[in-house]
Structures are given as C-alpha cells and as structure tokens.
C-alpha cells in the first residue's frame, strides 16, 4: 500500500464518525505536551499546540459591536508574544511596559478574571533591532503546575515562579550552547514542557536542540544537527512513531526529528531555507506537515520506525508553494488544513493528503492571518487588528461577524500576536493591552 493510500485510509476511518471536525481535533490530543489544565491555554497555540479546541460552544454571532468585552489590561508591554493562560492567571512577555519605570523587558502576570496585573519580573533589555515593527518581545511563555518558562529575544531562557515571578534559574542559549538564529529577528520559540524536561532550540552546531531539567535547568541531553543554519521561530511539538516518542522541530533550514529519550538526531529534511522559518509544524499520527513562508509552502512527511530504535522519513509530497504560510500558522481539522495564505488576508482550505488547495477566500481584514478552530467555527485575526468569526469546512469559508478591538490598526505595531482561547473567553494582545472577550454561550 502506498503512503498516500495508507494516509487516506486513516483519514477515511476518522471521517466515518458523526462529526469529522470534532474527531479530527480530538485525534490530535495524544501528541500534546504534558500541560493538562482543563480548558486552559498554557503555551503557544494551546496545550497541545494545535490551536484547535474541539469542545468549544461559541456564540452563533457577535453582533455589530463584537463580543462582550470583559476587561482590558494594561502593562503587557511592547511585543508580539501571545498570552498564556493557566490556573486563573495570564502570562506574557514585553518591554517598555506602561506600568514600569524603564524600557526594559518583563515577564508579566495578570489575573484572568479581572485583568489586574499581579507581578512583573525583569528579564533583560528591550529588543530594538531593525525597524520599529520588528522590535519587541515575541516568545509566548509556557506554564506548568508551579513555574513559567520563557525565552527572551537575546536567547536567555528564564524559569520563574508562576505565583510571584521570582526567577528560579536561567540559561543563556547563545553563550552556554553556542546558539545562533538563522535570521536577525531574535529568539521567538515557546519552550516545550514534557515530563521533567523543558526543550528548546539554541540553534548551535553541537546544541541545535537541548533538553534541560525543568526544576534545575541542568542539561539532560543535547541534539546536534551539524549542518544547521540556526534556530528558526518554530516551537517543538511531540509525535509518536510506534512506541517511540519523537520531538519534531523546524530550524532555519527545515524540519528534524529527535529521539525524546536520548536526544539523538533521528532524521532531517532539508528545505531551501527561506528568509525565516517561522510556523510550528503540524502532527497527525506519524505524519509531519512542515511549512513556511516566503514562497516555501508545505511538505508532508511520514515517519517510519526501523531497527534498533531508528526512525526514517518518507516524502509524501515535497514543498508545495500553494501551502505557503509566513507566520500566522495553520491548523488541521480532520484531514484538512486551514489558515492564511502567505502573509495575505486570504484564508484557504487544503487537503492534507494530497496538498490540493480546495478553496481560497479573501477575508475582511488585511495582512497576515492567525486562526483558532473552536468547535465548528473559525476565529480569524488579521494583521490590521480585525477579528472575524467564520463558518468553515472542506467546502468553503464564510465570515459571520467581525470587530476591531481597541488599540488595533496601528501599522507600526501590527496585530501579530496569535489569539488565545481559554475557558470560553478570547484573549487578544495589542502591544501593551490585553483584551478579554466573552465568546462562548452562557452555561
């Protein structure tokens, strides 16, 4: 049986369920990291890093004025890090906070019910490289039962107490692991928390990806990809190949697979490196969908177990430029891919198995898009700040409601921070502001 036939059979089995949308999202749950707060969003793209919430019960529409604004918080600072929500608190990273007396960078914490700022911990200087829209923090924190972890643009990994912000330990990815970025826009990765490990990507020749002890910061293993060009912006995800756990990451030159236990490099797939490799890969069973922007597109790979614990890859299809996505990310629901095309306000749907684009629709906003699938609807955030609620599926996409949150529409500070969804609420970062909206049906 060919790879395509095998994958189609897997997807066909899933489609026999009552709702392929819900089952498709549920099928992704086994490959999540070990963050298990019910209905929380404790890291980039949610607990399982899919940006898919299968059991959400959203409002049918938002009306002319948008959904109800619960609160607006000030003091997030300048930057594009998303909010991470866990155990009634919100965490993000930014510099030049309106609540600080200096322009430095801070890890900040807010109360999720009221938006009140609870604490802020200085993590280092502001990132002022390049033109103004490129500046500011960009790593979304990751939260566990007691700690919060974040990477500054300069490559400092910080572990802090989630309750009061006290720094527990920190490691310098550039100085200690000879780390480097492929591009000049600073580190953006959201650390992966898995068991006792925190996994991140210095991007060095001998330490391309490292695993550290979550409690102490001590090195557990280091994975070398000798010909790597440096870290990208992607965050590590978990896949399962037979009885072996494999970490999958996109570095500056393409995807790679790592033995989660030993840190050994299992496989790599070279891409023609784009200007920056930004989106996080998508996992379905033993398949890896890796994609990037700047005309690169997406490729589908199958991980194949071999002898003595080895894992190799087989190419289902190589990079298809029709599946290009710059930095808004894509989602997988069932066996279909949805999200923004390149950095344009065009939303598309495509078949994962074949890479065929099924439809393209221009949205009501402008610029790049980031998306969340919540129940049977899509929440779309455009670069100019417009947020849309839409119906979607293999047959098309239709916006139901749109609104523009306060502080959006600034061309110098685009709405690039991905939206977050937790406990029936939508959280939107507009630089120094965090807005909380009630978007679910009343219980």
Secondary structure, DSSP 8 states (H G I E B T S, - for coil): --HHHHHHHHHHHHHTSS-HHHHHHHTTGGG--S---TT-B-STTTTTTS-EETT--B-S---TT-SEEEEEEE---BB----EEETTEEEEEEES-TTSSSS-EEEEEEETTT--EEEEEEEE-----SSGGG-SB----EE-SSEEEEE-TTSEEEEEETTT--EEEEEEHHHHH---BSSSS------EEETTEEEE----SS-SEEEEETTT--EEEEE--TT---B-S---EEEEETTEEEEEEEETTEEEEEETTT--EEEE------S---S--EEETTEEEEEETTTTEEEEEEEEE-GGG-EEEEEEEEEEGGG-BSSS-EEEETTEEEEE-BTSSEEEEEETTT--EEEEEE-SS-S-EEEEEETTEEEEEETTSEEEEEEEETTEEEEEEEEE-TT---SSS---S--EEETTEEEEEETTEEEEEE-B---
